[in-house]
Amino acid sequence: MKSKSLITLILVTISIGGFSQEISFIYDEFGNRTGRKLLVIGKIDNENTADNDQNSSQHKNVVSFDKNQVATIDDVTVKVTPNPNEGKFIVSITNLREVRNAGFYLHSVSGTLVYECNDPSDSNSVDISSSEKGTYILTVVINGTKEAWKVIKL
């Protein structure tokens, strides 16, 4: 029984490691922390993109974040507020006019799909208040480019 629990823990740890993140802090001249920068390196799934070679600029896999959880994928800006939250948060996506394929998905760390939106608007309200407290993985897909980061429910 202990070996099954240990194996499960190792597999969950490895699967979470697939979403690499690096946090760095910004300090002023007096040594006070003034900000946080979160760098997420996501995985790219190119099999659903019909014109992989025609528009190589859409295949970016590095997104930088500021303390307000704002990301830019191509020319589309994605903002998650508030994070951490108590089960209700908003995913704002701007500049969707030129986007052919967009959506976002929220998974638990065990891989269970908790929420999905295949046709996002400028402001998308997400309610997971009936779900357990913990860490969730939000994956945003813009024109075949996938980016993922953590959403924490308190």
C-alpha positions in Angstrom: 0.0 0.0 0.0 2.9 2.4 0.9 4.6 1.7 -2.4 1.4 2.5 -4.4 1.1 5.9 -2.5 4.8 6.6 -3.2 4.5 5.8 -6.9 1.4 8.0 -7.2 3.2 10.8 -5.4 6.1 10.5 -7.8 3.9 10.4 -10.9 2.0 13.5 -9.8 5.2 15.4 -9.1 6.6 14.5 -12.5 3.4 15.6 -14.2 3.4 18.9 -12.5 7.1 19.4 -13.5 5.9 19.5 -17.1 4.7 23.0 -16.5 8.0 24.7 -15.8 7.9 28.0 -13.9 10.5 30.4 -12.7 9.8 33.2 -10.3 12.1 36.2 -9.9 11.6 39.2 -7.7 12.2 42.9 -8.5 13.8 45.1 -5.8 14.2 48.9 -5.6 17.6 50.6 -4.8 16.9 50.2 -1.0 16.4 46.4 -1.2 12.6 46.5 -0.9 10.8 44.0 -3.0 8.6 45.9 -5.5 7.4 43.2 -7.8 7.4 39.6 -9.0 8.0 38.2 -12.4 6.7 34.7 -13.3 8.2 33.1 -16.4 6.2 30.1 -17.7 7.5 27.8 -20.3 4.6 25.8 -21.7 4.4 22.9 -24.1 3.3 23.4 -27.7 0.9 21.1 -29.5 1.3 21.7 -33.2 -0.7 18.8 -34.5 -4.0 20.8 -34.7 -2.5 23.7 -36.5 -3.1 23.5 -40.3 -0.5 26.0 -41.4 2.5 25.2 -39.2 5.1 26.5 -41.6 3.1 29.5 -43.0 3.0 31.5 -39.7 5.8 30.4 -37.5 5.5 33.5 -35.3 2.4 32.0 -33.6 4.5 29.2 -32.1 6.0 31.0 -29.1 6.5 28.9 -26.0 7.7 31.5 -23.5 5.3 33.9 -21.8 6.3 36.5 -19.2 4.0 37.5 -16.4 3.8 40.4 -14.0 2.4 40.4 -10.5 -1.1 40.8 -12.0 -1.0 37.5 -13.9 -1.0 39.1 -17.3 0.4 37.1 -20.3 0.8 38.0 -24.0 0.5 35.2 -26.5 1.1 36.5 -30.0 -0.9 39.8 -29.9 -3.6 38.4 -27.5 -3.4 39.5 -23.8 -4.7 37.1 -21.2 -5.3 38.2 -17.6 -6.4 36.1 -14.6 -7.8 38.0 -11.6 -7.7 37.4 -8.7 -5.1 34.7 -8.3 -5.1 33.2 -5.6 -8.9 33.2 -5.3 -11.7 31.6 -3.3 -13.2 29.8 -6.3 -14.4 32.6 -8.5 -12.1 34.4 -10.9 -12.1 36.1 -14.3 -10.1 35.2 -17.4 -9.9 38.3 -19.5 -8.7 37.8 -23.1 -8.2 40.9 -25.3 -7.5 41.2 -29.0 -9.5 38.1 -30.0 -10.6 39.7 -33.4 -7.9 38.0 -35.5 -7.8 34.7 -33.6 -9.1 31.6 -35.4 -8.9 29.2 -32.5 -9.0 30.1 -28.8 -10.1 28.4 -25.6 -9.0 27.7 -22.0 -9.1 24.7 -19.8 -8.8 24.3 -16.0 -7.4 20.9 -14.7 -6.8 19.7 -11.2 -3.2 18.6 -10.5 -4.4 15.0 -10.9 -5.4 15.8 -14.5 -9.2 16.0 -14.1 -10.9 18.6 -16.3 -12.7 21.0 -13.9 -13.7 23.7 -16.4 -13.5 24.4 -20.1 -14.4 27.2 -22.4 -14.1 26.6 -26.2 -15.5 30.0 -27.3 -14.0 32.7 -24.9 -15.1 36.3 -24.9 -13.3 39.4 -23.6 -14.3 38.6 -20.0 -14.9 35.0 -18.9 -16.2 34.4 -15.4 -15.1 31.0 -13.9 -16.7 29.5 -10.8 -15.1 26.5 -9.2 -16.3 27.2 -5.7 -17.8 23.7 -5.5 -14.3 22.2 -6.2 -11.7 21.5 -3.6 -9.2 24.0 -2.4 -5.8 23.7 -4.0 -3.7 24.2 -7.1 -5.2 24.0 -10.6 -3.5 24.3 -14.0 -5.0 26.8 -16.4 -4.2 26.1 -20.0 -4.9 28.8 -22.6 -4.9 27.9 -26.3 -4.5 30.7 -28.8 -4.2 29.7 -32.5 -2.7 26.3 -31.5 -0.2 27.8 -29.0 -0.7 26.4 -25.5 0.4 28.2 -22.4 -0.2 27.0 -18.8 0.1 28.4 -15.3 -1.1 27.8 -11.8 -4.4 29.0 -10.4 -4.7 28.7 -6.6 -8.1 28.3 -4.9 -7.9 29.2 -1.2 
